[in-house]
Amino acid sequence: MAARLPPGKALALLVAGTGLGWGIMKLTTPTESQFYDVLAPDLKRKVDERRKEAAEWDKLYGKTTVEEQYRKAVEREEPKKV
């Protein structure tokens, strides 16, 4: 019969493995600005356009959920009751 791994040791290995994976990810993943800096010019234009659209959307609607936006749209479209 195979020997079982003690729970404490198993937990320590799990934490160590997760920490190692997180550390590798943190060291190798570029930041948002580093990623943007290496983009091709046409992709930078697209990113800039999208950021501008997002800023305009936030200006109009704020940071609301889809449900809130739908409710506001329905309220605008409902006929006014007298």
C-alpha positions as CSV (number, residue, x, y, z in Angstrom):
1,M,0.0,0.0,0.0
2,A,1.3,3.5,-0.9
3,A,2.1,5.8,1.9
4,R,-0.2,8.8,2.2
5,L,1.1,12.4,2.2
6,P,0.5,14.1,5.6
7,P,-2.0,16.9,5.3
8,G,0.4,19.5,6.6
9,K,3.0,18.5,4.0
10,A,0.4,18.4,1.2
11,L,-0.8,21.9,2.2
12,A,2.8,23.2,2.3
13,L,3.5,21.8,-1.2
14,L,0.3,23.3,-2.5
15,V,1.1,26.7,-1.1
16,A,4.7,26.5,-2.4
17,G,3.6,25.4,-5.9
18,T,1.0,28.2,-6.0
19,G,3.5,30.8,-4.8
20,L,6.1,29.6,-7.4
21,G,3.5,29.8,-10.2
22,W,2.3,33.3,-9.0
23,G,6.0,34.5,-8.8
24,I,6.8,33.3,-12.4
25,M,3.6,34.9,-13.7
26,K,4.4,38.2,-11.9
27,L,8.0,38.3,-13.3
28,T,7.1,37.4,-16.9
29,T,3.8,39.2,-17.5
30,P,4.3,42.8,-18.8
31,T,2.5,45.7,-17.3
32,E,-0.3,47.4,-19.2
33,S,2.0,50.3,-20.2
34,Q,4.9,48.0,-21.2
35,F,2.4,46.0,-23.4
36,Y,1.1,49.2,-25.0
37,D,4.6,50.5,-25.7
38,V,5.5,47.5,-27.8
39,L,2.2,47.5,-29.9
40,A,2.3,48.3,-33.6
41,P,1.2,51.8,-34.5
42,D,-2.1,50.7,-36.0
43,L,-2.9,48.7,-32.9
44,K,-2.0,51.7,-30.7
45,R,-4.5,53.8,-32.7
46,K,-7.2,51.1,-32.2
47,V,-6.5,51.1,-28.4
48,D,-6.6,54.9,-28.3
49,E,-9.9,54.9,-30.1
50,R,-11.4,52.3,-27.8
51,R,-10.2,54.2,-24.7
52,K,-11.8,57.4,-26.1
53,E,-15.1,55.5,-26.6
54,A,-15.0,54.1,-23.1
55,A,-14.3,57.6,-21.7
56,E,-17.3,59.0,-23.6
57,W,-19.5,56.1,-22.5
58,D,-18.5,56.7,-18.9
59,K,-19.2,60.4,-19.3
60,L,-22.7,59.7,-20.6
61,Y,-23.8,56.7,-18.5
62,G,-21.2,56.6,-15.7
63,K,-20.0,53.2,-14.4
64,T,-23.4,51.4,-14.4
65,T,-24.4,47.8,-14.9
66,V,-26.1,46.6,-18.0
67,E,-29.3,46.1,-15.9
68,E,-29.3,49.7,-14.8
69,Q,-28.7,51.0,-18.3
70,Y,-31.6,48.8,-19.6
71,R,-33.9,50.1,-16.9
72,K,-33.0,53.8,-17.7
73,A,-33.6,53.1,-21.4
74,V,-37.0,51.6,-20.7
75,E,-37.9,54.5,-18.5
76,R,-37.0,56.9,-21.3
77,E,-39.1,55.0,-23.9
78,E,-42.2,54.5,-21.7
79,P,-45.1,56.8,-22.7
80,K,-45.8,59.4,-20.0
81,K,-49.0,58.7,-18.1
82,V,-51.1,61.6,-17.3
